[in-house]
């Protein structure tokens, strides 16, 4: 049973949604104004929030959305609105909405978008999926941050991708051809020492300040990243 919060002041639309979606799959809780909607949104966890863009009083749907995101609340939000203009969609999406559905809409489309959004959120990687750890080196693939021994390391996008590829194959030797194909997406050997240069720059940043060396050159083969030895 998926718990859905519906924030909608139009009772006819709310009844339309409620009567068609409240079943064995969805349990829908209804709020009729922004203040109640925000309070309920923060009072418990929801699988998704269906949020009307235009609500009575001075606080409307986008204010709720901004408040949720400012509080680091990542609950999926579908905006439904009579304002179908492109600039309104962009405004809501930039404010943190996950989807935008103009009114009037068919209930089948809302249900399909709801299913797709909940499915996508459910398939989001867990922290262990997007964090690569080797010894005191930690790489977060979502935030694109790199730390070693607690200190932040700044990498350019290519260095970050190269480090990520090495870490995903930690303990394994990767050839130059493998690196070119997966990091540079080349299927040929360029007439440069592009890989060696980037490995050198990466070493200077990762293996500095007397930290044990992690990146090793395997003569005649390529490179390998290993946990530091005692």
N, C-alpha and C positions, 0 to 999 in steps of 0.2 A: 504494500500500500504506500503510494507516494503522497506526501503531504504538500499541498499547494496552498499558498496564500493568494487570495484574489483581492486586490484593492481597486474598487470600482464604485463610483457614486451612482451610476445609472442602474436602477434596480432591474429594468427590463433586460439589459445586457448581462447583468450579474446572474439573473435567473436563467437566461439562455445558456450561459457557460455552465452554471451549476447543474441544471437539469440534464445536460448532455455529457458532462465529464465526471460527475460524482458517481462513481461506480466502484467495482472491486479493485480497480487500478489506482484511482485518485480519491483522496479525501480533501475536500476544498473548504477552507475557512475564509469567510468574507469580512472585509472591512470596508466601510462606506466613505471614509474621508482620510486625509493625509496623516493627521495626528494619530488616529487609531491604527492606520496602516503601518506607520513607522514603529509605533509601540509594539505591535504584534510581530513585525518583521524582526525586531531585536529581542523578543521575549523567548524565542525558541528557534530551533533549526528547521529549515524548510528545504524541500527538494527543489522548489522553484517558486518564484513570485510572478504572478501576472499583474502588471501594474498599469493602471490608466494614466495616460499622459496629463490629462486635464481634470483636476479635482477641484471641489469647491474650496472657498477661502483663499488665503494668500499663498498657502503652501500647496504645491502640486506634485505630480508624480516624479518629475525630474529632480525636485528637491529631496524627495525620499531617496531616490537613486544615489544622488551625490552624498547624502548623509551616510548611507550604508557603505559606500565605497571609502569614504573618509575614515570610517571606523574599521576598515579592513574586513568588512563583511563581504564574502565572495559568493553569496547565494545567487544562483542564476536568475536573471530577471528578463522577462519578455514584456516589452512596452506595447500596449494596445492604444491606438490613438486615432481620432478623427482627423488629425493633422498628418496628411500623407505626403507632404512636400519633402523633397530630397534633403533640404537643409535641416528639417526637423528630425529626420532619421539620423543624419550625421551628428546632430547635436546630442541626441540620446545615446547613440553608440559611443561617442567620445566621452560621455559622462559615465559610462560603465555598463550600459545595457548589453545583454548578450544577443538579443533579437528584437525586431520591431515589426509589428503587424498593424497595418492601417485598418480602420473601421470604414465600412462594415466588412466583416470577414465571415467566411464559412467556418463552422465549428470543426470541420474535418481538418482544415489547414492549421488551426490553432492546436489541435490535438497532435498533428504530425510534427509541428515545430516543437511542441512540449516534449514529445517522445524523443526527438532527435537531440534536443538540448540536454535532457536528463541522461540520455545514453552517452553523449559526448563527455559530460562531466564525470559520469561513472567510470569512464575509461581513462580519465586523466591519470598521469603517472603518480605513484606514491613518492614520498620524499626519497626513498632508497633508489627509485628508478631514475631520478634526475640528478642525483648527487654521486659523483665518482670520488672515491677516497683511496689513497695509497699512502700509508704511513701518515705523516703530518701534512700531506698535500690534499687539499679538498677543492673540488671543482663542482660548481652548481650550474648545470646546463640550462636551467630556466632563467636564472638571474644573470647568467654569464659572468659569474664572479669566481675568482681563484684566490685561495689562501694557502699559505704554507706556514706552519707553526703559529697560526693565528694572525699572520701579517698578510695584508691584501697585496696581490700582485696584479699589475696592469698588463694585459696582453691585447695586441691588436686582433681583429677578427680571424686572420689566417693563423696566427699563433694559437689562438684559443681552439680553433678547429683541429689543428695539428695535435695539441696536447690532449684534447678529448679523444681523438682517434688512438693515440698511443695508450691512453688509460683504459680504453675499452678492450685493448689487447694486451693488458699488463702481463708481464712475464713471458710474452711471446715475441719472437723476432718478426718485425715487419720489414718487407723489402722496400726499396725505393719505388719500385713499380706499384706496389700496393698503396704507398703514401700518395703518389702522384694521382692514382685513379680515385682514391677516396677523399683526399683533402683538396687537391687541385682540380680533380675531375678531368685529368688528361689521360688519354689512352696511348700516349707516345712519350718518348724520352726527350725533353727539351734540351737544347744545346747550352744549358747553363747549370750551375751548381745551386739552383734555387732551393733544393731541400736542405743541403748542407748549411746554407746561410741561415735559413729559418731555424734549423735545429740548434745552431750556434747561438742565435739570439734567444731562443727558448731556454737553453741551458743557463745563459747568463742571468736570466730572470728567475728561473726555478731553483737552480743549484747554487745560488749565491749565499753570502753571509755565513760561510763555513758550514752550510747545511750538507748532509751527506748527499752524494750524487745519486740521482734517480735515472737520468737518461744515459744510456750506454750505446756506443757504436759497436756493432757486430761486424767486424772486418769481412768484406766480401759479401755481406748479406744485406745489412741495413741497420735498423735501430731497435732498441728494446727499452721499455721503462719497467723498473723493478723497485720493490720496496727496499729501503736502505738496509745494508747489511750491518751487523754489529761491529 
